[in-house]
Amino acid sequence: MKKPQFLLFAAFLLSVALSVSALQPMRLDAAACRKLVEAGEILSMMDLMERVEQLSGSQLLDSALLQTDTAYIYELEVAGKDGVVRMLHINARSGEMVDF
């Protein structure tokens, strides 16, 4: 492959990789979550646990805070009263369930 064609191909692969990674939400760590809660940007974990109980009657098993281009989303693993484990997605600012 000639050098100009190789560079064009490499640029194409890089643009595809960047566009795919931009579609993936970024997982935030506990320190980032704490800063957002302190700034009043998102609900605290205590608020979140209360909302999960109100919305679904489920017990929270695990959680992660995701950042998309437009929103913060809590991804929650919950155990329902029926024993079935489900994934819920909650808007971290409003506490409303969202399709994700």
Sequence and secondary structure as in RCSB ss.txt:
>XXXX:A:sequence
MKKPQFLLFAAFLLSVALSVSALQPMRLDAAACRKLVEAGEILSMMDLMERVEQLSGSQLLDSALLQTDTAYIYE
LEVAGKDGVVRMLHINARSGEMVDF
>XXXX:A:secstr
  HHHHHHHHHHHHHHHHHHHHHS EEE HHHHHHHHHTTSS  HHHHHHHHHHHH  EEEEEEEEE SS EEEE
EEEE TTS EEEEEEETTT  B   
